[in-house]
Amino acid sequence: MKRTGAGILVIAAVLGAGGGFLLDQLLTANGRATFTPAVTLPILLFALGVIVVVLALPIRRATRSSAGGRVDPFRAVRIAMLAKASSIVGAAVGGMALGLILFLVTRPVTPSLGSMATTIATAVCGAALIAAGLVAEHLCTIGKDDDDEHPGGDDPGLTPRLHDH
């Protein structure tokens, strides 16, 4: 599995920002109020970040312990994929919140900070989720083994042989 690159996070954030800006543009064009995220959204984003890191900690402890604790590879991959998905979702939702903020600050009448508090908190917690996802992904990585470079290694029992009869 490849680590989450900056490119995919930037793409998710740009798409989210464009979507947030376009959503507010469409709402105001139809005479409706602009979109404001629910108060619980930043709380949920932050909680998800904490949960992802907490789930990754046992993997890190097992791989770094001197006792050589056993790591369930399926669990490690699931948590690493959850961490990767969390960072992408954090980028998209954080980008959407930035798009909403961008729309509001480009209007002739700038709204008060209090009315934008939830949107700002959503952007900040989206960034926190990106960081938590990347940290959890790092915690789930296992160092390369010597046999990762040469599949099959030098073990004669593992190399296929052709017999002449």
Buried (B, 14 or more C-beta within 10 A) or exposed (E): EEEBEEEBBEBBBBBBBBBBBEBBEEBBEEEEEBBBBEEEBBEBBBEBBEBBBEBBEBBBEBBEEEEEEEBEEEBBEEBBEBBBBBBBBBBBBBBBBBBBBBBBEEEEEEBEEEEBEBBBBBBBBBBBBBBBBBBBBBBBBBEEEEEEEEEEBEEEEEEEEEEEE
